[in-house]
Amino acid sequence: MKRMQKHIPLGYHMVQGRIEVDGNNAEIVKMIFQDYVNGASINQIAKKMVELGVPNANGVPIWNHGPVGNILKNEQYLGTEVYPALIGTELFYKAQDRRQQVSRELGRIAQPNRLDKQSILAGRLVCGICGQPYRRYIEHSNQYGEKVNWKCKHYIYNKRICCRNIFLIEEEIQNAFEELVSRLTLHPKIIQENKPEKKVPYNIKIGKLNRQLIELGELPEYPADEMVRLIYERAKEQHKAATIYDWDYQTTKAEEALKARKTESGFDEELFRAIIRRIRIHPNNRLEFELINRMTYDIPVGKGEEQCETVYQRNDSKKEHIYHTGESGI
């Protein structure tokens, strides 16, 4: 059974059984990420939240280091099967980079061999079955034959096998990315496919302000000061509600990154960071690469169902030590 989350993360709300972005609270989440990337400490952000009177998950305006830190590391803001994307990839990973830097400065990273903290794949691999992130494991850690594996976070949950999606060797993921880059290089026009339509969501506050302006305009005595105030309020709401239509910009960024590629072969970490938003891992040995412009491209990996069954049998039966490197992201 899938574990239910106690609270919907700040920035989302439930509408007719679906999770949607919650206007004003979404702006607060973006503010938290931007302030942190700009140099504010987590405690400073918590103090600001209290001053603004923002209610926490329990409905009271009390904030401290913990809840703000949980927001900054919540990968659901990048978008999942359930939660729509709220934070852009670049901003999210800038925040993660700063969290790592702060942790190093404070001496909080006590396990230097936790390689998932350094892996460029961390936070970008998502299970195509249950939507959970993939974790990194090291088999035969610090021994001959050491091998880096990735598997769903819920493969083992509460001491039971809960998700049987495929395991992947890190090299398989890197090879699939190289195949993707090869195809994009040979057929550059495919990155321009499936351009989304611009959608501007309806905003209740803007509608209310429009009605107030109409009503004021019908009064015998023209209330100029109040009209100016309402127009200003409407402009602020329109700015908040405006959809950031950045497909052209992100597509151009991806194209430029591909053209500026420094290596002709091998896994290019800089290029990966520049063009990949997420990779969904499907049980039929298919990796669904999502580029920064949200175009998706499927790349097969492994040897099909036979390999999938072998992996399950091998990992269900072996007794050897496997070193777990921790969560997929910080």
N, C-alpha and C positions, 0 to 999 in steps of 0.2 A: 504494500500500500504506500502511495506517495505521501511523504510527510507534508502537512499543510503549514504554511507560515503563519505565525501568530498575528503579525501586523503587516499590512501592506506598506512597503517602503514609502517614505516621504517623497512626494512628487507624483504619486499615482492615486487613483481611486477606482472604485468598482462602479461600472455603469452597465445595467442590464446583464449582469453576469460576466462582464468582460473587464479586464484591467485597462484603463486608459490614463493618459497623461493628465495630471491635475494642474491646470494653468499656473496660478500664483505660487503654489508649492513647488512646482517644477522650476520656476525662476529662482526660488530659494536654494534648491539643490545646485543649480548651475552657479549661483553666487558662492556657495560653499566651496565648490571645486575651483572656481576662478580665484577666490581670495587665497585659498591654500597654495595654488600654483604661483600666485603673485607674492608669496612670502609670509602670509599671516600664519600664526601658529594655530593648532587645533583649539587650544584654550581661548585664544583671542576670538576665534570664530564662534565658539560656544557662548562666550560673553555677549557677542553681537546678536546671536539668536535670542538670548534672554532679553536684551534691550529692545529687540524688534517685537517681542511678545509672541514668537512663533511656538505653537504647541508641539510637544513631542508626541511619541507614539501613544502615550497615556492621556493626551489631551491637555497637558499643563505646560506652561512655558519655562521648563527647567531643562537646562542643557549642561553637559560637561564633556570631558575628553572622550568618553566611551561612545556615546551615540554619534558624535560628529565623525569619529574615526571609523565607525561602522558604515556611515554613508560614503566616506571617501574610498572604502575598499569594496563596496557593493558592486559586483560585476553585472547585476541585473540592469543597472543604468545604461549599459551598453546595448541592451535589448536581448530578449530571449523569445522562446516560443509563446510565452505568456505575457511578458512585459515589453511594451514598445520602447525603442531606444529613446533615452532622454539626454545622455551626455555623449558628446562626440569622442571618437577613439583617441584622437590626439590629446585632447584635454584630460581624458581619463588616465592615459598612460604617463602624461607629465606629472599628474598627481601621484601615481604609484612610484615614479622615479624619485620624487621628492620624499615620499615616505621612506623609501629605502635609504636615501641619503641621511635623513634625520635619524633613522634607527642606527645607522653606522656611527654617526657622530655621538649618539647617546650610549653606544655600546650595547644596544639591545639585540643585535644579531649575534647570538651566542653559538650558532651552528654554521660555521663557514662552509661546510660541505653540503648545505641544503641548496642543491644546484637549481631547484625550481625558482629560487629568488633571482637567479641570473638568466634563466632561460627566456628567450624571446618568444617562445611558444606559450608561456604561462599566461592564462587569462584569455587566450584566443581560441582554445579548443573547447568545443561544446558537444555534448552527447546528442546525437540525432534521435535517440529514443526517449530519454527522460529530461533532457534540457540541462542537466547538471554539467559543471565544468569537468574537464579531464585533469587528473593529477599525474604527476611525474613520480616514477619509482625507479630505483636503481637496483638491478639484480646483480648479486655478487659484488656488493659495494667494496671498493678498495682491494679487489682481488683480481686475479687473472680472469679474463673473460667478462669483465664488468660490462653490463648492458643497460641502456636507458630505455625504459618502457613508459607508455602513457596509457592509462585506463580510466574509465568513468569513476567519478567520485562516489557514486552509489553502487559500484560493483559489489563492494561489501559494505552493508549498512546494518547496524545492530546485530553484528555477527552472522548475518545471512547474506547470500547472494541476491541482490535486488535488481541489478541491471546487467544483462549479458551482452552488452554491446562489445564490439571487437577491441582487442588490445592492439597497440601499435608500437613498433620500435621507432625511436626518434628519427633514425635515418630514413625510414619509410615516409614520414611526413615531409622531411626535407627534400627527398627525391620527388615527391608529388608536387611540391612547390616549384622545383626546377622544371618539371614537365609543364606546369602552368605557365611559367615565364617563357618557356620555349614556344608554346602555342601563341601567347600574346605577342611575342616578338615576330613570329612568322605571319600572324594575321592581326595586325594592330587595330583594324576597324571593329573587331568584335567588342572592344572595350566601350564602344559608343552605342551598343545595342541596349534595348529596353529602357529608354529614357522615361523616368516616371513623370506623371502629371502633377502639376502644382496644385496642392489642396490647402485652402485656408479654412481652418476650423471655425465654427460659430462660437462666439464668446458672449455669455449671458450678460456680463457687465457692460459690454459695449452696446448690446441691444437696449439695456435699461437706460444708459446714458443718452442714446439716440432718442428714446421716447421722452426723456426729461427735457431735452433740448427742443423737441417739437412742441411740447406743452408750454414751455417758457416763451417760445416764439409766438404763441397764440394769445398771450396775455396783453391787455391794453397798455399797461406800463412796461416798457421793455427793460428787463433787469439785466443790464449789460455786464455788471461785475459777475453775477451768477452764471451768465452764459459763458463768459471767458473761463471761469473756473471749471465748468463742465466740459468745455472743449479741450481744456488742458488735460483733464482726467481721462477723457476719451482717447486723446493722443497717446497717453501713457499706456492705456490698456491695449490699444492697437499695436503699439510697439512690442508689448509682451506677447501678444497673440500671433504676431507675424511668423509665418512659417519660414524657416531658413532654407531657402531653396538653393542648395549648394552642389547639385549634381554636376553642373558644368565645371565648377571650380575643382571639385574632387576628381573628376575625370581628367581634367588637364594636369592636375598634380600627379596622378598615376601615370599618365603618358610621359610626362617629363622625367619621372623617376625611372621608368623603363628605358628611356633614351640615354639617361645618364648612368646606366648600370656599369659598375666598375669591373666586374668579373665576367668572363665569358662562360665559365662553368663553375659548379660547386654552389653550395648554399650561401646566398648573399643576405646576411642579416639586415643590413641597411635597407635593401630593397624590400625585404619582407615587412619590416616595420613601416615603410613608406606606403605600401599599397594594400596590405591585408588588414581587414577589419575583424574577421572571424572565420573559423573553419568548423563546420558541422561534420561530425563523424557518424556515418550511417552504417548499419549492420551488414549491408551488402558490399562491404569493402569499397565504399565510395566516400571520398572527401569532397565536401561542398565548400569551395573557397568563396568567401564574400569579400569583394574588393571595397575600397573606401568609398566608391561611388554607389555601393550596394548592388552592383552587378554580381551574379553568382555564376560559378563555373565548376563543373564536376570533373574530378580526376580520379580514376580507379587506382586502388592500391592493393598490394598483396596478390593472392592467387585464388580469390573467390571463396565460395562456401566451404570448400575442403579445408582451406587454411584456417578459416574461422573456427570450424569444429576442432581442429588440431590445437589451436591456441587455447580454447576452453578446457580441453582435456589436459593439456600440459599444465595450465595454471591451477586447475582444480586439484590435481593430484600431487604436485611437487611439494616437498617438505623443506626445501632449502631456504636459507635466509634471504629475505627481500627487504632492503632498506627503503623505507618510505620517506620521501623528501618533503612531504607536507602539502599544503593547499596549493591549488594551481596558480593563485595570485596572492598578493600580500594582504 
